[in-house]
Amino acid sequence: MRGLSMPALPRIPSRYAGIVLPFLLSLFMTCIISGVSTVLALGVSREIIFAWPVAWASSWVIGFPTLLVVLPFVRRLTAALVTPPGA
């Protein structure tokens, strides 16, 4: 069985990986969390169509810079808690 092929995307130089990873992570995480929070607050209704994008945008504005600041600390903490490969 063959997998779905994705169209070729323009590649970003690897030196930007430290920005791309938190950017993508913040997009996915804030989308999911704001969606769940919006549904819990409003219930499943038409209001979600207008409320969720506002909640997502405001969450992302906080989430992305937070990840940029916190991610180096989390990487160091993870390295301290996890056995290195081959050890």
N, C-alpha and C positions, 0 to 999 in steps of 0.2 A: 504494500500500500504506500503510495507516494504522499508526502506531506504537501500542504499548500505552499506555493512559492510566493514570496513577497517581492514586490517590485524593488529594484535597487534604489536605495536611498543615498543621498549624498553623505559621505562620511566626514566626520568631524575629527580633526587631529587628536591623537591620544592625550596630548598635554591638557586638553579640556575635560578629561574624564572626571576630575575632581569637582567640576561644576555640573556636568551632564548627569551624573549619578544622583546627586541630591535634587536636581531639577525634576528628573523623571519620578524619583521616589516621592517627592512632595506632591506632584500632580496626582499620582495614584492614591496616595494615602489621604490627602485632603478631600479628594473626590469621594472616596468610600466613607470616610468619617463624617463629612458634612452631609452626605446623603442619608446615612443612618440617623444622625442627629436631627435632621430636618423631618424625616418620617416620624421619629419618636415625638417630636414637638408638635407637628401639625397633623399627623395621621396621613394615610394615603388619600390625597385629595388633589384637586387642580391647583391649589396654592403652591404645591411643590414645584411646579413648572417655573414659577417666578422666584420662589424663595431659594431653591437649591443653588442656582448659579451665583446668587449674591453670597450665600453662605460659603460656597466653594471658593469664590474669588477672595473673600476676606480671610478665609482659612489659609489659602495658599500664600497670601501676602505675608502672613506670620510664619507659616510652615517652612517655606523655602529658605529665608535667611536663618531661621533657627537651625535647620539642618546644616547649613554651611558652617555655623559656629560649633554645633554639637558633634558633628560627624567625626572630626579628628579625635576628640575625647573618647567617643564610643569605640573607635577603632583601637585606641590604646588600651582601653578597658577590656575589650574583647581579647586582645593579644595577651593580656595578663591573666585572663580566666580560662583560656583554651590552650590545650597542649599543642605545641608547634608540630607541623607535619614532620614525620620521620623520627619523632622523639620517643 
